Amino acid sequence: MTELYTWLAGAGAVLIAIVGAWWSGHSKGKSVAESKATEDKAAASVAAAQAVTERQSTVVKEASNAEQKVANSSDADVDNELLGKYTRKS
């Protein structure tokens, strides 16, 4: 009978070791995935901020160019350009 208990105790110990190894690997894999997700999120945030900054600078440049073009053009030239762009075509 004691031999049976020894075999059962050994099998239980092996089972506990397997479950412990799985749990340890699961925890490590989870922490690695979480850190990668955090890095990806930070990189996406930086890229979005750069895109916004680039777009804002483009808009400011285009507005400045339009203001300068209007300031340097005569009233008739401005009227003709606006009529050419914004006339309804039926």
C-alpha positions in Angstrom: 0.0 0.0 0.0 2.8 2.4 0.8 4.2 1.7 -2.7 0.9 2.9 -4.2 1.1 6.1 -2.1 4.6 6.6 -3.3 3.6 6.3 -6.9 0.6 8.7 -6.4 2.8 11.2 -4.6 5.3 11.1 -7.4 2.6 11.5 -10.1 1.2 14.4 -8.1 4.6 16.0 -7.8 5.1 15.7 -11.6 1.7 17.1 -12.2 2.3 20.1 -9.9 5.7 20.7 -11.6 4.0 20.7 -15.1 1.3 23.1 -13.9 3.9 25.3 -12.3 6.0 25.5 -15.4 2.9 26.3 -17.5 1.8 29.0 -15.1 5.3 30.5 -15.1 5.5 30.6 -18.9 2.0 32.0 -19.1 2.9 34.8 -16.7 6.2 35.7 -18.6 4.4 35.6 -22.0 1.7 37.9 -20.7 4.2 40.4 -19.4 6.2 40.4 -22.6 3.0 40.9 -24.6 1.9 43.8 -22.4 5.2 45.5 -22.7 5.1 45.1 -26.5 1.6 46.5 -26.6 2.7 49.5 -24.5 5.6 50.2 -26.8 3.4 49.9 -29.9 0.9 52.3 -28.3 3.6 54.8 -27.5 5.0 54.6 -31.0 1.6 55.2 -32.5 1.0 58.1 -30.3 4.3 59.7 -31.4 3.5 59.1 -35.0 0.1 60.7 -34.6 1.5 63.7 -32.9 4.1 64.1 -35.7 1.4 63.8 -38.4 -0.7 66.5 -36.6 2.3 68.8 -36.4 3.2 68.3 -40.0 -0.4 69.0 -41.1 -0.6 72.1 -39.0 2.6 73.5 -40.5 1.3 72.7 -44.0 -2.0 74.5 -43.3 -0.1 77.6 -42.0 2.2 77.7 -45.0 -0.7 77.4 -47.4 -2.7 80.1 -45.6 0.3 82.4 -45.6 0.9 81.8 -49.3 -2.8 82.6 -50.1 -2.7 85.8 -48.1 0.5 86.9 -49.8 -0.9 86.1 -53.2 -4.0 88.1 -52.5 -2.0 91.0 -51.1 0.2 91.1 -54.2 -2.7 90.8 -56.7 -5.0 93.5 -57.9 -8.7 93.5 -57.0 -9.6 92.5 -60.6 -7.2 89.5 -60.5 -8.6 88.3 -57.2 -12.2 88.7 -58.5 -11.4 86.8 -61.7 -9.7 83.9 -59.9 -12.6 83.6 -57.4 -15.1 83.7 -60.3 -13.2 81.1 -62.2 -13.0 78.7 -59.2 -16.4 79.2 -57.6 -18.9 79.8 -60.5 -21.7 77.3 -60.7 -21.6 75.2 -63.8 -25.0 74.0 -65.0 
